[in-house]
Amino acid sequence: MKKLARLFSRATREERGITGLETAIILIAFVVVATVFAFVVLTTGVFSSERGKETVFAGLNKARGSMELRGGVVATSTLGAVDLIEFSVANSAGGEPVPLDPLATSNRTVIAYRDSAQIDDDVDYAVTWIVDDGDDLLESGELAVISVDPADITGPPTLAANERFTFEVQSPVGAVLDITRQLPASIDAVMQLH
């Protein structure tokens, strides 16, 4: 009987050894899975932060090349018809130089026109430099006046009293400068548009 009891006690001990080995294997599997999961999470985090950094730098480049409106938009008229619209632009603080040569065929600033009746995606314009260094680039500290003759717009607009119109100044670098104004109820010889 004692021999049988010893045999059972040995068998029980051997099962504990096997159970310990199985537990060790399971723990090692958990550690390996946790390590792989941690690697995947870290790699995804690094990848997403790199993409975020690229987005921030692209946004900074776009913002740095922007122009800003300086002063008001002025319309002049003769005989009750608007014959010239002028507005001053400057480079935004810390901005990249913006090309303002209206005769350039590539890498140029384009002005689009919209009103309630028509759209012209490439309006002829003239540039008068107030402060410049002699080139056709709008750089920091420079000021240029852009003049648009409504007669040069495709299908000349009928800019009548209370007419609302928009110019979009689209430079090759930076954001679009959107200028929306409305003519007053009474057309004068010189008008500051709001």
VENQUISUL-V655807 format. One record per residue. N is the residue number from 1. SS is DSSP state (helix for helix, strand for strand, loop for the rest). PSI is psi as a letter, one per 20 degrees, with the letter a starting at -180 (none if undefined). OMEGA is omega in radians with two decimals (999 if undefined). Layout:
N;SS;PSI;OMEGA + N;SS;PSI;OMEGA
//
This chain:
1;loop;g;3.12 + 2;helix;h;3.13 + 3;helix;h;3.13 + 4;helix;h;3.12 + 5;helix;g;3.11 + 6;helix;h;3.14 + 7;helix;g;3.10 + 8;helix;h;-3.13 + 9;helix;h;3.09 + 10;helix;g;-3.13 + 11;helix;h;3.12 + 12;helix;g;3.12 + 13;helix;g;3.13 + 14;helix;h;3.10 + 15;helix;h;3.10 + 16;helix;h;3.11 + 17;helix;g;3.12 + 18;helix;g;3.11 + 19;helix;g;3.09 + 20;helix;g;3.11 + 21;helix;g;3.11 + 22;helix;g;3.11 + 23;helix;g;3.12 + 24;helix;g;3.12 + 25;helix;g;3.14 + 26;helix;g;3.11 + 27;helix;g;3.10 + 28;helix;g;3.10 + 29;helix;g;3.10 + 30;helix;g;3.14 + 31;helix;g;3.13 + 32;helix;g;3.14 + 33;helix;g;3.12 + 34;helix;h;3.12 + 35;helix;g;3.11 + 36;helix;g;3.12 + 37;helix;g;3.12 + 38;helix;g;3.10 + 39;helix;g;3.13 + 40;helix;g;3.14 + 41;helix;g;3.14 + 42;helix;g;3.12 + 43;helix;g;3.11 + 44;helix;g;3.12 + 45;helix;g;3.12 + 46;helix;g;3.14 + 47;helix;g;-3.11 + 48;helix;h;3.10 + 49;helix;h;3.07 + 50;helix;g;3.12 + 51;helix;h;3.09 + 52;helix;g;3.12 + 53;helix;g;3.11 + 54;helix;g;3.13 + 55;helix;g;3.13 + 56;helix;g;-3.14 + 57;helix;h;3.09 + 58;helix;g;3.10 + 59;helix;g;3.10 + 60;helix;g;3.11 + 61;helix;h;3.13 + 62;helix;g;-3.12 + 63;helix;h;-3.10 + 64;helix;h;-3.09 + 65;loop;j;-3.03 + 66;loop;q;3.00 + 67;strand;r;3.05 + 68;strand;q;3.11 + 69;strand;p;3.09 + 70;strand;o;-3.12 + 71;strand;a;-3.06 + 72;strand;r;3.03 + 73;strand;p;-3.05 + 74;strand;p;3.07 + 75;strand;p;3.06 + 76;strand;q;-3.11 + 77;strand;q;2.98 + 78;strand;p;-3.14 + 79;loop;k;3.05 + 80;loop;j;3.13 + 81;strand;p;3.13 + 82;strand;p;-3.13 + 83;strand;i;3.10 + 84;strand;p;3.06 + 85;strand;p;-3.10 + 86;strand;q;3.04 + 87;strand;q;-3.12 + 88;strand;p;3.11 + 89;strand;q;3.06 + 90;strand;r;3.10 + 91;strand;p;3.12 + 92;loop;r;-3.06 + 93;loop;p;3.11 + 94;loop;j;-3.07 + 95;loop;q;3.05 + 96;loop;q;3.09 + 97;loop;q;-3.12 + 98;strand;p;3.14 + 99;strand;p;-3.13 + 100;loop;k;3.10 + 101;loop;o;-3.09 + 102;loop;i;-3.12 + 103;loop;i;-3.14 + 104;loop;q;3.14 + 105;loop;i;3.08 + 106;loop;r;-3.13 + 107;loop;l;-3.09 + 108;loop;r;3.07 + 109;loop;p;-3.12 + 110;strand;p;3.08 + 111;strand;p;3.10 + 112;strand;q;-3.12 + 113;strand;q;3.06 + 114;strand;p;2.90 + 115;strand;a;-3.04 + 116;loop;i;-3.07 + 117;loop;i;-3.04 + 118;loop;r;3.09 + 119;strand;p;3.03 + 120;strand;o;-3.03 + 121;loop;i;3.14 + 122;loop;n;-3.09 + 123;loop;p;3.02 + 124;loop;q;3.14 + 125;loop;r;3.07 + 126;strand;q;-3.13 + 127;strand;p;3.02 + 128;strand;p;-3.10 + 129;strand;p;3.06 + 130;strand;g;3.07 + 131;strand;p;-3.14 + 132;loop;r;3.12 + 133;loop;j;3.04 + 134;loop;i;3.09 + 135;loop;a;-3.12 + 136;loop;k;3.12 + 137;strand;p;3.04 + 138;strand;o;-3.07 + 139;loop;r;-3.13 + 140;loop;p;3.13 + 141;loop;i;-3.13 + 142;loop;q;-3.13 + 143;strand;p;-3.14 + 144;strand;q;3.06 + 145;strand;p;3.10 + 146;strand;p;-3.13 + 147;strand;p;3.11 + 148;strand;p;3.07 + 149;loop;o;-3.12 + 150;helix;h;3.12 + 151;helix;h;3.14 + 152;helix;i;3.13 + 153;loop;p;-3.13 + 154;loop;p;-3.09 + 155;loop;m;-2.97 + 156;loop;p;-3.11 + 157;loop;q;3.04 + 158;loop;n;-3.12 + 159;loop;n;-3.12 + 160;loop;r;3.13 + 161;loop;q;3.12 + 162;loop;j;3.14 + 163;loop;p;3.13 + 164;strand;p;3.14 + 165;strand;r;-3.12 + 166;strand;p;2.92 + 167;strand;p;3.02 + 168;strand;o;3.12 + 169;strand;o;-3.03 + 170;strand;o;3.12 + 171;loop;q;3.14 + 172;loop;h;3.06 + 173;loop;q;3.07 + 174;loop;a;-3.07 + 175;loop;r;3.10 + 176;loop;p;3.07 + 177;strand;o;-3.09 + 178;strand;o;-3.14 + 179;strand;o;3.12 + 180;strand;p;-3.12 + 181;strand;r;3.11 + 182;strand;p;3.09 + 183;loop;q;3.13 + 184;loop;r;-3.12 + 185;loop;h;3.13 + 186;loop;p;-3.12 + 187;loop;p;3.10 + 188;loop;r;-3.14 + 189;loop;h;3.08 + 190;strand;p;-3.08 + 191;strand;p;2.97 + 192;strand;o;-3.03 + 193;strand;q;-3.14 + 194;loop;none;999
//
